[in-house]
Amino acid sequence: MSQPLFRSRPGGFAIQPASQAEATPINDFVFVSEGLSNSYLVKTRDGCVVINTGMGFEAPVHKRNYDALDPGPVRFILLTQGHVDHVGGVDLLREPGSEIVAQGNNPAHQADDARLAACRARRSGFAFAKAIGKANAYVRENLGNVVSPQSVPEPTITFRDAYAFELGGVRFELLATPGGETTDSMVVWLPESKICFTGNLFSALFGHFPNLVTLRGDRYRDALRFIESLDRVRALEPEILLVGHHEPVVGRDRIQGELARLRGAVQYVHDETVRGMNQGKDVYTLMREIELPEALEVGEGYGKVAWGVRAIYETYTGWFHHRSTTELYPVPASSVYGDFVDLAGGPDALARRAQKKLTDGAPVEAIHIAEAALSADPACKNALEASLSAHRALETASENFWESSWLRRAIADLEARIETSP
C-alpha cells in the first residue's frame, strides 16, 4: 500500500467516556459526540437522525451536544448493534414519534445481554470500571444531578437484510452485517455522501485484528461471516468510514486497502487454523505457530491472532480438545496442585522454580508454577512475588487493550496480597 497503515489510537484502546463540551463536525450535516462508543447526529431539513446513543449514564452529554446543534425533532434513532454502549441512551434521546430502527436480531441480543447482565458486568469491571467512574463524575460535575438509567429499548422498526428511508433530502440505507460483534450488527450507508457508519463491525479498533471472542465473555463470532460482512461494506466503496470508536477513516483508496488487508488477515488465520486442525495439531500448537505474513500485518491492540486461532478452533469443535480424558469431568488440574506441592517439597520450592522460569524468559510458565504453590499456601510471599514479577513482565510487553487491562488488574490484586501477607 502506498499510504501508511491506519491504526486507531496506536498503542492500545484509549477508553474515553463522553466528556466533550460539544459535538465535532464531520461535515456540514454530520457530527460525532465521542464517548465509550461514538454517537452520531445527522441533521436534515426535516429533523435529525441519531446513530447510536452511548451508555445510559453518558447520554446526557450527547443530548446536550446535540441540542446545541439542532433543537429540532429526533425523527430516527438507528442502532448499529445491540451492545449496551450503543443502546443505553435511547430513552433520553428519543422524542415522541421517534422511530427506533435495528436489525431483526436486536431484541434477541438484548434479551441475551439482560439474561447475563450480572455475569457480564462482573467480568467487564476489570476493563471498564475506571472509565465508567470518570463518566459519572463528569456528568455530576458539569450537568448537575442528571440521572439517566440504562435503556433496554424496543425497536419500532426491524428488518432482516436491508431497509431504506429518506428524510429531508438525505437517503439512509441500512444493511445487515451479522459477522460483526453481534448478530444484529448493521451499517448505515449515505449513498450521496459516500459515508458509511459501521459501528463496531470491524471491532473496536479499526486496522486491528478483530476480537472473535472477548476476555469478558461473549458468544463466538464466526470468521467467515465477518469476511462476508466486510465484503458488503467494501462493495459500497465508501469515502468515509465513521466507526464505533475514535477517528473517521477517510479516503476511498485507503479504506479499500485497509479492508483488503484486514480481510486477508482474517481469511489467512482461518485457513491456517483449519489446515492445522486437519493435520491433527492441537489448539495450543496452532496458537503458537500461526503468524500473519508481512503483507497481511494488522494491529493487535484489541483482538490478537492467537486468540483468533483459538476462537476459530473452538467455533468448529467446541470445548472438548481430545487432549486428555480429564476434559470430560468437572475436576480441574488445579484439584491436584496440592499433591505436586507436597512432592516438590512445599510452596517455597515451587516459588523458586517459578522465579527460575521467569529468569529464563518464560513468564507464563512462571505463573503456572506460582499458582500451584499458591493453591497450597495462598499467602506464600515468594510465590506471590514470582507471580507479580511475571505479570509485570507480560504487561510491559503488551499493547493489547484486553490483555493489558487484565494484567493490570492482576498486578493490583497481587500487590494487595503481598502487602497483607505475613
C-alpha positions in Angstrom: 0.0 0.0 0.0 1.2 3.5 -0.8 -0.2 5.0 2.3 0.9 4.3 5.9 -1.2 1.7 7.7 -4.2 3.1 9.5 -4.2 2.4 13.3 -6.9 3.7 15.6 -5.1 5.2 18.6 -1.8 3.2 18.3 -0.5 1.6 21.5 -3.9 0.5 22.7 -7.6 1.2 23.1 -7.9 4.6 24.8 -11.3 4.5 26.6 -12.6 8.0 26.9 -16.1 8.5 28.4 -18.3 11.2 27.0 -16.8 14.5 28.2 -16.6 16.7 25.1 -18.1 20.1 25.5 -19.6 20.0 22.1 -20.0 17.6 19.2 -17.3 17.5 16.5 -18.3 18.2 12.9 -17.6 15.5 10.3 -19.0 17.7 7.5 -21.8 20.4 7.5 -24.5 18.0 8.5 -22.9 15.0 10.3 -21.5 15.3 13.8 -19.9 13.0 16.3 -20.2 13.0 20.1 -17.5 10.7 21.4 -17.9 8.5 24.5 -17.4 4.9 25.5 -18.6 4.4 21.9 -19.3 7.1 19.3 -22.7 8.6 18.9 -23.5 10.5 15.6 -26.0 13.1 14.7 -27.2 13.6 11.1 -29.0 16.9 10.5 -31.6 17.2 7.8 -34.1 19.9 6.9 -36.9 17.7 8.3 -35.4 16.7 11.6 -32.4 14.7 12.9 -31.2 11.1 12.9 -29.1 9.8 15.8 -26.9 6.8 15.1 -26.1 5.0 18.4 -26.6 6.6 21.8 -23.8 5.5 24.1 -24.3 4.2 27.6 -27.2 5.5 29.6 -25.1 7.4 32.1 -23.3 9.4 29.3 -26.4 10.1 27.2 -26.9 13.5 29.0 -23.7 14.6 27.4 -24.7 13.5 23.9 -28.1 15.2 24.3 -26.6 18.5 25.5 -24.2 18.4 22.5 -27.0 17.6 20.0 -29.5 20.1 21.4 -26.9 22.8 21.0 -26.6 21.9 17.3 -30.2 21.4 16.4 -33.2 21.5 18.8 -35.3 20.0 16.1 -37.1 16.7 16.5 -35.2 13.4 16.5 -37.0 11.5 13.9 -35.0 8.3 13.9 -32.5 6.5 16.2 -30.5 3.9 14.4 -28.7 1.2 16.3 -25.8 -0.5 14.6 -25.7 -3.2 17.2 -27.4 -4.2 20.5 -24.4 -3.9 22.8 -25.1 -1.8 25.9 -22.7 1.0 24.9 -24.8 1.6 21.7 -28.4 1.4 23.0 -28.1 2.7 26.6 -29.1 6.3 25.8 -32.1 5.7 23.7 -34.7 6.6 26.3 -33.1 10.0 26.9 -32.5 10.9 23.2 -35.8 9.6 21.8 -38.8 12.0 21.4 -42.5 11.5 20.8 -42.7 9.9 17.4 -39.1 8.9 17.2 -38.6 5.6 15.2 -36.1 3.2 16.8 -34.6 1.1 13.9 -32.5 -2.0 14.4 -31.7 -5.3 12.6 -34.2 -8.0 13.4 -31.9 -9.9 15.8 -31.7 -6.9 18.1 -34.4 -8.0 20.6 -32.8 -11.4 20.9 -29.4 -9.9 21.5 -30.7 -7.5 24.1 -32.5 -10.4 25.8 -29.2 -12.3 25.9 -27.5 -9.3 27.5 -30.2 -8.9 30.1 -30.1 -12.7 30.9 -26.4 -12.4 31.7 -26.3 -8.9 33.0 -24.8 -9.7 36.4 -22.2 -12.1 34.9 -21.1 -9.7 32.1 -20.9 -6.7 34.5 -18.7 -8.7 36.8 -16.5 -9.9 34.0 -16.2 -6.5 32.4 -15.3 -4.5 35.5 -11.5 -5.0 35.2 -11.5 -3.2 31.8 -14.2 -0.5 32.2 -14.7 0.4 35.9 -12.4 3.4 35.9 -13.8 4.8 32.7 -17.4 4.4 33.9 -16.4 6.2 37.2 -14.9 9.1 35.2 -18.0 9.3 33.0 -20.4 9.5 36.1 -18.1 12.1 37.7 -18.1 14.3 34.6 -21.9 14.3 34.4 -22.3 15.1 38.1 -19.8 18.0 37.8 -21.0 19.5 34.6 -24.6 18.6 34.2 -25.8 18.5 37.8 -27.8 15.6 39.2 -28.8 14.3 35.8 -29.7 10.6 36.2 -30.2 8.6 33.0 -30.7 4.9 33.6 -29.5 2.4 31.0 -32.1 1.8 28.3 -33.3 -1.5 27.0 -35.2 -0.2 24.0 -37.7 -2.0 21.9 -37.2 -1.2 18.2 -40.2 0.2 16.4 -38.8 -0.9 13.0 -36.8 -4.0 12.4 -35.6 -5.6 9.1 -33.8 -8.8 8.0 -31.4 -7.8 5.3 -31.9 -4.2 4.2 -34.1 -1.2 5.0 -34.1 2.3 3.5 -35.8 5.7 4.1 -35.4 9.3 3.1 -35.5 12.3 5.5 -35.1 15.9 4.5 -33.4 15.0 1.2 -30.9 12.6 2.7 -31.2 8.9 1.8 -30.3 6.3 4.5 -29.7 2.7 3.6 -29.4 0.1 6.4 -27.6 -3.1 5.6 -27.4 -6.2 7.9 -23.8 -7.3 8.7 -24.2 -10.3 11.0 -20.5 -11.0 11.1 -19.8 -8.1 13.4 -19.6 -8.1 17.2 -23.3 -9.1 17.4 -25.7 -11.0 15.2 -27.8 -7.8 14.9 -24.9 -5.8 13.5 -25.8 -3.4 10.7 -24.2 -0.5 8.9 -25.8 2.8 7.8 -24.9 4.0 4.3 -25.5 7.5 3.0 -25.1 6.9 -0.8 -25.0 10.5 -1.9 -22.2 11.4 0.5 -20.4 8.0 0.3 -20.4 7.9 4.1 -20.7 4.5 6.0 -21.4 4.3 9.7 -20.0 0.9 10.7 -20.4 0.8 14.4 -18.1 -1.9 15.7 -18.4 -4.2 12.7 -14.6 -4.2 12.4 -14.2 -4.5 16.2 -13.5 -1.6 18.5 -10.2 -0.6 16.8 -10.2 -0.2 13.0 -7.0 -1.5 11.4 -6.6 -4.2 14.1 -7.4 -7.9 14.2 -11.0 -8.4 15.3 -11.9 -10.0 18.6 -13.7 -13.2 17.6 -14.4 -13.5 21.3 -13.6 -11.1 24.2 -12.0 -11.7 27.6 -15.2 -10.5 29.3 -17.1 -13.4 27.6 -19.3 -13.3 24.5 -20.7 -15.8 22.0 -18.0 -16.8 19.5 -18.0 -14.6 16.3 -17.7 -16.5 13.1 -14.6 -15.6 11.0 -16.3 -16.4 7.6 -19.4 -14.3 8.4 -17.0 -11.5 9.4 -15.5 -11.7 6.0 -18.9 -11.7 4.3 -19.9 -8.6 6.2 -16.6 -6.8 5.5 -17.2 -7.6 1.8 -20.6 -6.0 1.9 -19.1 -2.7 3.2 -16.2 -2.9 0.8 -18.5 -3.2 -2.2 -20.1 0.1 -1.3 -16.7 1.8 -2.0 -17.2 4.4 0.8 -15.1 7.5 1.0 -15.6 8.0 4.8 -16.0 5.3 7.4 -17.5 6.5 10.7 -16.6 3.8 13.2 -17.7 2.9 16.7 -14.6 4.3 18.4 -12.2 7.0 17.7 -11.5 8.9 14.5 -13.0 8.6 11.0 -11.2 6.7 8.3 -11.1 8.9 5.2 -10.3 8.2 1.5 -11.7 5.6 -0.8 -8.3 4.1 -1.7 -7.1 4.0 2.0 -10.4 2.3 3.0 -10.2 -0.2 0.2 -6.6 -1.0 1.0 -7.2 -1.4 4.7 -10.3 -3.6 4.2 -8.5 -5.8 1.7 -5.6 -6.2 4.2 -8.0 -7.0 7.1 -10.0 -9.4 5.0 -6.8 -11.2 4.0 -5.6 -11.4 7.6 -8.8 -13.0 8.9 -9.0 -15.4 5.9 -5.4 -16.4 6.4 -5.8 -17.1 10.1 -9.0 -19.0 9.5 -7.5 -21.1 6.7 -4.3 -21.9 8.6 -6.2 -22.9 11.7 -8.4 -25.2 9.6 -5.4 -26.7 7.8 -3.7 -27.3 11.2 -6.8 -28.9 12.6 -7.0 -31.3 9.7 -3.3 -32.2 10.2 -4.2 -33.1 13.8 -2.4 -30.2 15.6 -3.8 -29.1 18.9 -5.0 -25.6 19.6 -2.0 -24.5 21.7 0.4 -25.5 18.9 -1.6 -23.6 16.4 -1.8 -20.5 18.7 2.0 -20.6 18.9 2.7 -21.3 15.2 0.3 -19.2 13.2 1.6 -15.7 12.5 0.5 -13.2 9.8 2.8 -12.7 6.8 4.1 -9.2 6.4 1.8 -8.4 3.6 -1.2 -9.0 5.9 0.1 -7.4 9.0 -2.6 -5.7 11.1 -2.6 -4.3 14.6 -3.4 -6.5 17.6 -4.5 -3.7 20.0 -7.9 -5.2 20.6 -8.0 -8.7 19.2 -5.0 -11.0 18.8 -4.1 -13.5 16.2 -3.5 -16.3 18.8 -7.0 -15.6 20.3 -8.5 -15.7 16.9 -6.9 -19.1 16.3 -8.5 -20.4 19.4 -11.9 -18.9 18.7 -11.9 -20.4 15.2 -10.8 -23.8 16.5 -13.5 -23.9 19.2 -16.2 -22.5 16.9 -15.7 -25.6 14.8 -15.0 -28.2 17.5 -16.4 -26.9 20.8 -14.8 -27.4 24.3 -13.5 -31.0 24.0 -10.0 -30.8 22.6 -9.2 -34.5 22.7 -6.1 -33.8 24.7 -7.0 -35.6 27.9 -9.7 -37.8 29.4 -9.9 -35.3 32.3 -11.6 -32.8 29.9 -14.7 -34.8 30.2 -15.1 -34.4 34.0 -15.7 -31.5 36.5 -12.2 -32.0 38.1 -9.7 -29.3 37.0 -5.9 -29.8 37.0 -5.8 -27.4 40.0 -7.5 -30.0 42.1 -4.2 -32.0 42.4 -1.9 -29.0 42.7 -1.6 -29.6 46.4 -0.2 -33.1 45.7 2.5 -31.7 43.5 3.4 -29.1 46.0 3.9 -31.8 48.6 6.0 -33.9 46.2 8.1 -30.8 45.3 8.9 -30.1 48.9 6.5 -27.3 49.7 5.3 -24.0 48.1 8.6 -22.2 48.5 10.3 -24.9 46.4 7.8 -24.2 43.6 8.2 -20.5 44.1 11.9 -20.8 43.5 11.2 -22.8 40.3 8.7 -20.1 39.2 11.4 -17.5 39.7 13.8 -19.5 37.6 11.2 -19.8 34.8 10.9 -16.0 34.9 14.7 -15.6 34.7 14.7 -17.9 31.7 12.2 -15.7 29.9 9.1 -17.8 30.5 6.7 -15.6 32.4 3.5 -17.7 31.6 5.1 -20.9 32.8 6.2 -19.0 35.9 2.6 -18.1 36.6 1.5 -21.7 36.2 4.0 -22.8 38.8 3.3 -19.9 41.2 -0.4 -20.7 41.0 0.3 -24.3 42.0 2.3 -23.0 45.0 -0.4 -20.5 46.0 -3.1 -23.3 45.9 -1.3 -24.9 48.8 -0.4 -21.6 50.6 -2.3 -18.5 49.3 -0.1 -16.3 51.5 3.3 -17.7 50.2 5.1 -14.5 49.7 7.8 -15.9 47.4 5.1 -17.3 45.1 3.2 -14.1 45.2 6.3 -12.1 44.3 7.2 -14.5 41.4 3.7 -14.2 40.1 3.8 -10.4 40.4 7.1 -10.2 38.5 5.7 -12.4 35.8 2.5 -10.4 35.4 4.6 -7.2 35.2 6.8 -8.6 32.5 3.8 -9.6 30.4 2.1 -6.2 31.0 5.3 -4.3 29.9 5.3 -6.2 26.6 1.6 -5.9 25.9 0.0 -3.4 23.6 -3.4 -5.1 23.6 -6.3 -3.4 25.5 -7.9 -6.5 26.9 -4.6 -8.2 27.8 -3.2 -5.1 29.4 -6.4 -4.4 31.4 -6.4 -7.9 32.8 -2.8 -7.9 33.7 -3.1 -4.5 35.4 -6.0 -5.8 37.5 -4.0 -9.0 38.4 -0.9 -6.9 39.3 -3.0 -4.7 41.7 -4.5 -7.8 43.3 -1.1 -9.4 43.8 0.3 -6.2 45.2 -2.5 -6.1 47.7 -2.0 -9.7 48.7 1.8 -9.2 49.2 1.0 -6.1 51.3 -1.1 -8.2 53.7 1.0 -11.3 53.5 2.6 -12.3 56.8 
